[in-house]
Amino acid sequence: MWFCAGEFPQVECPDCLKHYVPPKEEEKGDTVDPDAPEICEKCKDRKVERKEAIIELVQTEINYGNDLQILKEVIYQLLLNSQPRIERFSIECRKAKTRVITLANHKGHR
């Protein structure tokens, strides 16, 4: 929708609904999508900032997933390597528990 404030016609930005003077055709440049609705410079800047924030978020999540994969591999390998030690420790604990029970039973029969 066009409004005319003197010699400068104004349009309404579809994003923020504020009125602004659109750039002239020669000022727009080659990279403008002709099918995209024209938005004000402030909304264009916000759109770029949102896009950058989304890209950063996605990249952060990808890096986080990669870090978790590395941790998983390292911890899994450590657990595999320590399994015999854990089993020996468990056996020693059971032996010690048996000795304590045996000693307690032995002292109780006196």
LUMPA-50034 format. One record per atom (N, C-alpha, C): atom name; z, y, x negated. Coordinates in nm, 4 decimals. Example, Ala and Ser with C-alpha at 12.3 -4.5 7.8 and 13.67 -1.06 7.14 Angstrom:
atom site=N w=0.7800 v=-0.5690 u=-1.3190
atom site=CA w=0.7800 v=-0.4500 u=-1.2300
atom site=C w=0.7800 v=-0.3300 u=-1.3200
atom site=N w=0.7080 v=-0.2250 u=-1.2850
atom site=CA w=0.7140 v=-0.1060 u=-1.3670
atom site=C w=0.7870 v=0.0030 u=-1.2900
REM end
This chain:
atom site=N w=0.0000 v=-0.1175 u=-0.0853
atom site=CA w=0.0000 v=0.0000 u=0.0000
atom site=C w=0.0000 v=0.1235 u=-0.0896
atom site=N w=-0.0853 v=0.2152 u=-0.0635
atom site=CA w=-0.0997 v=0.3378 u=-0.1428
atom site=C w=-0.0286 v=0.4542 u=-0.0757
atom site=N w=0.0378 v=0.5322 u=-0.1573
atom site=CA w=0.0980 v=0.6571 u=-0.1120
atom site=C w=0.0427 v=0.7664 u=-0.2009
atom site=N w=0.0367 v=0.8837 u=-0.1528
atom site=CA w=-0.0181 v=0.9904 u=-0.2355
atom site=C w=0.0860 v=1.1010 u=-0.2482
atom site=N w=0.1304 v=1.1228 u=-0.3703
atom site=CA w=0.2240 v=1.2308 u=-0.3978
atom site=C w=0.1482 v=1.3303 u=-0.4848
atom site=N w=0.0797 v=1.4199 u=-0.4246
atom site=CA w=-0.0007 v=1.5147 u=-0.5006
atom site=C w=-0.1264 v=1.4460 u=-0.5485
atom site=N w=-0.1587 v=1.4623 u=-0.6744
atom site=CA w=-0.2810 v=1.4037 u=-0.7290
atom site=C w=-0.2611 v=1.2615 u=-0.7807
atom site=N w=-0.1376 v=1.2099 u=-0.7861
atom site=CA w=-0.1092 v=1.0764 u=-0.8392
atom site=C w=-0.0785 v=0.9784 u=-0.7261
atom site=N w=-0.1704 v=0.8865 u=-0.6957
atom site=CA w=-0.1427 v=0.7881 u=-0.5898
atom site=C w=-0.0372 v=0.6877 u=-0.6376
atom site=N w=0.0527 v=0.6511 u=-0.5499
atom site=CA w=0.1592 v=0.5584 u=-0.5840
atom site=C w=0.1433 v=0.4288 u=-0.5051
atom site=N w=0.1900 v=0.3195 u=-0.5673
atom site=CA w=0.1897 v=0.1902 u=-0.4995
atom site=C w=0.3309 v=0.1355 u=-0.5010
atom site=N w=0.3542 v=0.0394 u=-0.4128
atom site=CA w=0.4862 v=-0.0236 u=-0.4062
atom site=C w=0.4850 v=-0.1499 u=-0.4919
atom site=N w=0.5830 v=-0.1635 u=-0.5795
atom site=CA w=0.5957 v=-0.2829 u=-0.6640
atom site=C w=0.6433 v=-0.3989 u=-0.5759
atom site=N w=0.5720 v=-0.5131 u=-0.5764
atom site=CA w=0.6145 v=-0.6260 u=-0.4925
atom site=C w=0.7440 v=-0.6913 u=-0.5397
atom site=N w=0.7843 v=-0.6686 u=-0.6654
atom site=CA w=0.9088 v=-0.7274 u=-0.7160
atom site=C w=1.0311 v=-0.6448 u=-0.6774
atom site=N w=1.0293 v=-0.5151 u=-0.7123
atom site=CA w=1.1484 v=-0.4323 u=-0.6887
atom site=C w=1.1358 v=-0.3417 u=-0.5661
atom site=N w=1.0157 v=-0.3379 u=-0.5060
atom site=CA w=0.9869 v=-0.2596 u=-0.3854
atom site=C w=0.9994 v=-0.1086 u=-0.4062
atom site=N w=0.9974 v=-0.0643 u=-0.5321
atom site=CA w=0.9990 v=0.0792 u=-0.5610
atom site=C w=0.8556 v=0.1270 u=-0.5782
atom site=N w=0.8356 v=0.2553 u=-0.5604
atom site=CA w=0.7022 v=0.3125 u=-0.5731
atom site=C w=0.6823 v=0.3642 u=-0.7157
atom site=N w=0.5602 v=0.3458 u=-0.7645
atom site=CA w=0.5266 v=0.3912 u=-0.8993
atom site=C w=0.3785 v=0.4252 u=-0.9051
atom site=N w=0.3431 v=0.4974 u=-1.0112
atom site=CA w=0.2030 v=0.5316 u=-1.0334
atom site=C w=0.1435 v=0.4217 u=-1.1202
atom site=N w=0.0455 v=0.3475 u=-1.0686
atom site=CA w=-0.0113 v=0.2383 u=-1.1476
atom site=C w=-0.0958 v=0.2924 u=-1.2631
atom site=N w=-0.1109 v=0.2124 u=-1.3707
atom site=CA w=-0.1954 v=0.2573 u=-1.4813
atom site=C w=-0.3411 v=0.2597 u=-1.4379
atom site=N w=-0.4189 v=0.3435 u=-1.5046
atom site=CA w=-0.5623 v=0.3496 u=-1.4742
atom site=C w=-0.6277 v=0.2214 u=-1.5215
atom site=N w=-0.7427 v=0.1899 u=-1.4671
atom site=CA w=-0.8134 v=0.0653 u=-1.5000
atom site=C w=-0.8356 v=0.0494 u=-1.6492
atom site=N w=-0.8716 v=0.1570 u=-1.7187
atom site=CA w=-0.8989 v=0.1462 u=-1.8624
atom site=C w=-0.7715 v=0.1289 u=-1.9440
atom site=N w=-0.6540 v=0.1637 u=-1.8888
atom site=CA w=-0.5260 v=0.1489 u=-1.9586
atom site=C w=-0.4680 v=0.0085 u=-1.9441
atom site=N w=-0.5170 v=-0.0696 u=-1.8482
atom site=CA w=-0.4602 v=-0.2018 u=-1.8202
atom site=C w=-0.4857 v=-0.3019 u=-1.9314
atom site=N w=-0.6022 v=-0.2971 u=-1.9952
atom site=CA w=-0.6324 v=-0.3920 u=-2.1017
atom site=C w=-0.7023 v=-0.5156 u=-2.0490
atom site=N w=-0.7349 v=-0.6067 u=-2.1398
atom site=CA w=-0.8119 v=-0.7269 u=-2.1051
atom site=C w=-0.7257 v=-0.8415 u=-2.0550
atom site=N w=-0.5970 v=-0.8425 u=-2.0885
atom site=CA w=-0.5122 v=-0.9592 u=-2.0626
atom site=C w=-0.4561 v=-0.9642 u=-1.9212
atom site=N w=-0.4910 v=-0.8703 u=-1.8367
atom site=CA w=-0.4357 v=-0.8655 u=-1.7010
atom site=C w=-0.5083 v=-0.9671 u=-1.6133
atom site=N w=-0.4290 v=-1.0465 u=-1.5407
atom site=CA w=-0.4844 v=-1.1430 u=-1.4453
atom site=C w=-0.5281 v=-1.0662 u=-1.3206
atom site=N w=-0.6565 v=-1.0702 u=-1.2860
atom site=CA w=-0.7021 v=-0.9919 u=-1.1705
atom site=C w=-0.6443 v=-1.0402 u=-1.0376
atom site=N w=-0.6007 v=-1.1667 u=-1.0306
atom site=CA w=-0.5444 v=-1.2196 u=-0.9052
atom site=C w=-0.3953 v=-1.1905 u=-0.8904
atom site=N w=-0.3291 v=-1.1569 u=-1.0004
atom site=CA w=-0.1847 v=-1.1304 u=-0.9964
atom site=C w=-0.1592 v=-0.9942 u=-0.9332
atom site=N w=-0.0525 v=-0.9840 u=-0.8527
atom site=CA w=-0.0218 v=-0.8535 u=-0.7940
atom site=C w=0.0251 v=-0.7570 u=-0.9034
atom site=N w=-0.0097 v=-0.6335 u=-0.8880
atom site=CA w=0.0298 v=-0.5302 u=-0.9848
atom site=C w=0.1790 v=-0.5020 u=-0.9681
atom site=N w=0.2525 v=-0.5036 u=-1.0784
atom site=CA w=0.3959 v=-0.4731 u=-1.0743
atom site=C w=0.4244 v=-0.3588 u=-1.1711
atom site=N w=0.5371 v=-0.2929 u=-1.1520
atom site=CA w=0.5709 v=-0.1772 u=-1.2352
atom site=C w=0.6107 v=-0.2214 u=-1.3757
atom site=N w=0.6132 v=-0.1281 u=-1.4681
atom site=CA w=0.6444 v=-0.1584 u=-1.6083
atom site=C w=0.7850 v=-0.2164 u=-1.6241
atom site=N w=0.8797 v=-0.1650 u=-1.5476
atom site=CA w=1.0177 v=-0.2143 u=-1.5557
atom site=C w=1.0235 v=-0.3629 u=-1.5177
atom site=N w=0.9515 v=-0.4001 u=-1.4115
atom site=CA w=0.9491 v=-0.5399 u=-1.3684
atom site=C w=0.8732 v=-0.6269 u=-1.4684
atom site=N w=0.7681 v=-0.5708 u=-1.5294
atom site=CA w=0.6961 v=-0.6448 u=-1.6333
atom site=C w=0.7893 v=-0.6764 u=-1.7494
atom site=N w=0.8693 v=-0.5767 u=-1.7903
atom site=CA w=0.9643 v=-0.5980 u=-1.9006
atom site=C w=1.0675 v=-0.7043 u=-1.8628
atom site=N w=1.1202 v=-0.6957 u=-1.7395
atom site=CA w=1.2172 v=-0.7953 u=-1.6940
atom site=C w=1.1560 v=-0.9348 u=-1.6876
atom site=N w=1.0301 v=-0.9415 u=-1.6462
atom site=CA w=0.9614 v=-1.0698 u=-1.6383
atom site=C w=0.9472 v=-1.1319 u=-1.7778
atom site=N w=0.9134 v=-1.0504 u=-1.8762
atom site=CA w=0.9019 v=-1.0982 u=-2.0148
atom site=C w=1.0385 v=-1.1451 u=-2.0646
atom site=N w=1.1442 v=-1.0688 u=-2.0360
atom site=CA w=1.2796 v=-1.1075 u=-2.0781
atom site=C w=1.3222 v=-1.2390 u=-2.0133
atom site=N w=1.2929 v=-1.2567 u=-1.8849
atom site=CA w=1.3264 v=-1.3822 u=-1.8154
atom site=C w=1.2527 v=-1.5000 u=-1.8773
atom site=N w=1.1239 v=-1.4779 u=-1.9054
atom site=CA w=1.0434 v=-1.5838 u=-1.9657
atom site=C w=1.0992 v=-1.6232 u=-2.1021
atom site=N w=1.1354 v=-1.5238 u=-2.1836
atom site=CA w=1.1928 v=-1.5518 u=-2.3158
atom site=C w=1.3261 v=-1.6249 u=-2.3031
atom site=N w=1.4079 v=-1.5852 u=-2.2065
atom site=CA w=1.5376 v=-1.6510 u=-2.1861
atom site=C w=1.5187 v=-1.7961 u=-2.1437
atom site=N w=1.4210 v=-1.8210 u=-2.0568
atom site=CA w=1.3943 v=-1.9580 u=-2.0119
atom site=C w=1.3444 v=-2.0429 u=-2.1273
atom site=N w=1.2541 v=-1.9880 u=-2.2077
atom site=CA w=1.2029 v=-2.0610 u=-2.3236
atom site=C w=1.3164 v=-2.0933 u=-2.4206
atom site=N w=1.4046 v=-1.9961 u=-2.4442
atom site=CA w=1.5183 v=-2.0193 u=-2.5338
atom site=C w=1.6116 v=-2.1270 u=-2.4775
atom site=N w=1.6363 v=-2.1235 u=-2.3470
atom site=CA w=1.7219 v=-2.2236 u=-2.2835
atom site=C w=1.6626 v=-2.3631 u=-2.2977
atom site=N w=1.5335 v=-2.3759 u=-2.2701
atom site=CA w=1.4675 v=-2.5062 u=-2.2809
atom site=C w=1.4724 v=-2.5568 u=-2.4247
atom site=N w=1.4460 v=-2.4675 u=-2.5210
atom site=CA w=1.4486 v=-2.5077 u=-2.6619
atom site=C w=1.5903 v=-2.5496 u=-2.7035
atom site=N w=1.6909 v=-2.4779 u=-2.6552
atom site=CA w=1.8301 v=-2.5122 u=-2.6851
atom site=C w=1.8636 v=-2.6504 u=-2.6306
atom site=N w=1.8191 v=-2.6792 u=-2.5085
atom site=CA w=1.8456 v=-2.8101 u=-2.4485
atom site=C w=1.7749 v=-2.9218 u=-2.5239
atom site=N w=1.6531 v=-2.8956 u=-2.5708
atom site=CA w=1.5811 v=-2.9951 u=-2.6503
atom site=C w=1.6565 v=-3.0218 u=-2.7804
atom site=N w=1.7009 v=-2.9148 u=-2.8468
atom site=CA w=1.7774 v=-2.9310 u=-2.9715
atom site=C w=1.9075 v=-3.0061 u=-2.9463
atom site=N w=1.9746 v=-2.9757 u=-2.8350
atom site=CA w=2.0995 v=-3.0428 u=-2.8004
atom site=C w=2.0746 v=-3.1930 u=-2.7798
atom site=N w=1.9666 v=-3.2256 u=-2.7094
atom site=CA w=1.9310 v=-3.3660 u=-2.6893
atom site=C w=1.9034 v=-3.4366 u=-2.8213
atom site=N w=1.8338 v=-3.3682 u=-2.9120
atom site=CA w=1.8072 v=-3.4266 u=-3.0441
atom site=C w=1.9367 v=-3.4488 u=-3.1215
atom site=N w=2.0279 v=-3.3513 u=-3.1151
atom site=CA w=2.1574 v=-3.3653 u=-3.1831
atom site=C w=2.2356 v=-3.4836 u=-3.1264
atom site=N w=2.2353 v=-3.4988 u=-2.9939
atom site=CA w=2.3052 v=-3.6118 u=-2.9325
atom site=C w=2.2443 v=-3.7451 u=-2.9753
atom site=N w=2.1124 v=-3.7486 u=-2.9879
atom site=CA w=2.0457 v=-3.8712 u=-3.0317
atom site=C w=2.0886 v=-3.9071 u=-3.1740
atom site=N w=2.0962 v=-3.8071 u=-3.2624
atom site=CA w=2.1399 v=-3.8310 u=-3.4002
atom site=C w=2.2841 v=-3.8814 u=-3.4009
atom site=N w=2.3713 v=-3.8158 u=-3.3238
atom site=CA w=2.5112 v=-3.8595 u=-3.3168
atom site=C w=2.5214 v=-4.0023 u=-3.2654
atom site=N w=2.4442 v=-4.0327 u=-3.1636
atom site=CA w=2.4461 v=-4.1674 u=-3.1074
atom site=C w=2.4084 v=-4.2705 u=-3.2134
atom site=N w=2.3010 v=-4.2412 u=-3.2878
atom site=CA w=2.2561 v=-4.3346 u=-3.3908
atom site=C w=2.3612 v=-4.3507 u=-3.5009
atom site=N w=2.4202 v=-4.2397 u=-3.5447
atom site=CA w=2.5205 v=-4.2451 u=-3.6522
atom site=C w=2.6443 v=-4.3199 u=-3.6054
atom site=N w=2.6960 v=-4.2853 u=-3.4889
atom site=CA w=2.8188 v=-4.3490 u=-3.4390
atom site=C w=2.7931 v=-4.4968 u=-3.4098
atom site=N w=2.6786 v=-4.5268 u=-3.3522
atom site=CA w=2.6456 v=-4.6667 u=-3.3232
atom site=C w=2.6421 v=-4.7473 u=-3.4537
atom site=N w=2.5802 v=-4.6910 u=-3.5570
atom site=CA w=2.5728 v=-4.7599 u=-3.6856
atom site=C w=2.7128 v=-4.7768 u=-3.7447
atom site=N w=2.7962 v=-4.6747 u=-3.7346
atom site=CA w=2.9339 v=-4.6852 u=-3.7863
atom site=C w=3.0103 v=-4.7945 u=-3.7118
atom site=N w=2.9932 v=-4.8008 u=-3.5807
atom site=CA w=3.0626 v=-4.9035 u=-3.5039
atom site=C w=3.0129 v=-5.0426 u=-3.5406
atom site=N w=2.8835 v=-5.0557 u=-3.5613
atom site=CA w=2.8305 v=-5.1858 u=-3.6023
atom site=C w=2.8862 v=-5.2283 u=-3.7373
atom site=N w=2.8933 v=-5.1335 u=-3.8293
atom site=CA w=2.9438 v=-5.1643 u=-3.9630
atom site=C w=3.0940 v=-5.1901 u=-3.9640
atom site=N w=3.1665 v=-5.1292 u=-3.8731
atom site=CA w=3.3120 v=-5.1442 u=-3.8740
atom site=C w=3.3593 v=-5.2593 u=-3.7854
atom site=N w=3.2708 v=-5.3245 u=-3.7142
atom site=CA w=3.3103 v=-5.4322 u=-3.6235
atom site=C w=3.3932 v=-5.5398 u=-3.6931
atom site=N w=3.3528 v=-5.5909 u=-3.8112
atom site=CA w=3.4372 v=-5.6916 u=-3.8764
atom site=C w=3.5771 v=-5.6394 u=-3.9085
atom site=N w=3.5872 v=-5.5134 u=-3.9509
atom site=CA w=3.7193 v=-5.4561 u=-3.9809
atom site=C w=3.8033 v=-5.4447 u=-3.8556
atom site=N w=3.7413 v=-5.4069 u=-3.7454
atom site=CA w=3.8149 v=-5.3954 u=-3.6190
atom site=C w=3.8648 v=-5.5334 u=-3.5760
atom site=N w=3.7799 v=-5.6335 u=-3.5890
atom site=CA w=3.8210 v=-5.7688 u=-3.5517
atom site=C w=3.9347 v=-5.8177 u=-3.6412
atom site=N w=3.9271 v=-5.7896 u=-3.7721
atom site=CA w=4.0360 v=-5.8304 u=-3.8632
atom site=C w=4.1652 v=-5.7581 u=-3.8260
atom site=N w=4.1547 v=-5.6295 u=-3.7942
atom site=CA w=4.2719 v=-5.5531 u=-3.7552
atom site=C w=4.3329 v=-5.6101 u=-3.6275
atom site=N w=4.2475 v=-5.6450 u=-3.5327
atom site=CA w=4.2938 v=-5.7018 u=-3.4073
atom site=C w=4.3648 v=-5.8358 u=-3.4303
atom site=N w=4.3076 v=-5.9171 u=-3.5179
atom site=CA w=4.3696 v=-6.0467 u=-3.5502
atom site=C w=4.5048 v=-6.0252 u=-3.6165
atom site=N w=4.5120 v=-5.9290 u=-3.7104
atom site=CA w=4.6387 v=-5.9003 u=-3.7787
atom site=C w=4.7429 v=-5.8496 u=-3.6801
atom site=N w=4.7009 v=-5.7701 u=-3.5846
atom site=CA w=4.7955 v=-5.7209 u=-3.4831
atom site=C w=4.8483 v=-5.8359 u=-3.3981
atom site=N w=4.7600 v=-5.9257 u=-3.3596
atom site=CA w=4.8039 v=-6.0413 u=-3.2811
atom site=C w=4.9007 v=-6.1274 u=-3.3621
atom site=N w=4.8741 v=-6.1464 u=-3.4924
atom site=CA w=4.9636 v=-6.2249 u=-3.5783
atom site=C w=5.0996 v=-6.1582 u=-3.5879
atom site=N w=5.0985 v=-6.0254 u=-3.6058
atom site=CA w=5.2246 v=-5.9520 u=-3.6171
atom site=C w=5.3022 v=-5.9607 u=-3.4865
atom site=N w=5.2324 v=-5.9489 u=-3.3738
atom site=CA w=5.2977 v=-5.9585 u=-3.2431
atom site=C w=5.3598 v=-6.0972 u=-3.2261
atom site=N w=5.2862 v=-6.1988 u=-3.2687
atom site=CA w=5.3365 v=-6.3361 u=-3.2592
atom site=C w=5.4614 v=-6.3525 u=-3.3450
atom site=N w=5.4591 v=-6.2953 u=-3.4664
atom site=CA w=5.5767 v=-6.3048 u=-3.5546
atom site=C w=5.6966 v=-6.2342 u=-3.4934
atom site=N w=5.6733 v=-6.1178 u=-3.4333
atom site=CA w=5.7842 v=-6.0436 u=-3.3717
atom site=C w=5.8426 v=-6.1237 u=-3.2557
atom site=N w=5.7556 v=-6.1804 u=-3.1738
atom site=CA w=5.8034 v=-6.2606 u=-3.0606
atom site=C w=5.8789 v=-6.3830 u=-3.1114
atom site=N w=5.8245 v=-6.4451 u=-3.2143
atom site=CA w=5.8901 v=-6.5636 u=-3.2707
atom site=C w=6.0269 v=-6.5274 u=-3.3253
atom site=N w=6.0344 v=-6.4155 u=-3.3994
atom site=CA w=6.1643 v=-6.3730 u=-3.4529
atom site=C w=6.2618 v=-6.3398 u=-3.3413
atom site=N w=6.2136 v=-6.2746 u=-3.2371
atom site=CA w=6.3017 v=-6.2393 u=-3.1262
atom site=C w=6.3516 v=-6.3649 u=-3.0562
atom site=N w=6.2649 v=-6.4612 u=-3.0364
atom site=CA w=6.3053 v=-6.5856 u=-2.9725
atom site=C w=6.4036 v=-6.6614 u=-3.0628
atom site=N w=6.3780 v=-6.6587 u=-3.1912
atom site=CA w=6.4632 v=-6.7295 u=-3.2855
atom site=C w=6.6039 v=-6.6674 u=-3.2873
atom site=N w=6.6130 v=-6.5360 u=-3.2874
atom site=CA w=6.7431 v=-6.4694 u=-3.2879
atom site=C w=6.8153 v=-6.4902 u=-3.1555
atom site=N w=6.7400 v=-6.5030 u=-3.0478
atom site=CA w=6.8009 v=-6.5207 u=-2.9162
atom site=C w=6.8607 v=-6.6593 u=-2.8992
atom site=N w=6.8195 v=-6.7605 u=-2.9751
atom site=CA w=6.8701 v=-6.8969 u=-2.9613
atom site=C w=6.9948 v=-6.9199 u=-3.0425
atom site=N w=7.0356 v=-6.8303 u=-3.1207
atom site=CA w=7.1526 v=-6.8513 u=-3.2068
atom site=C w=7.2785 v=-6.8554 u=-3.1320
REM end
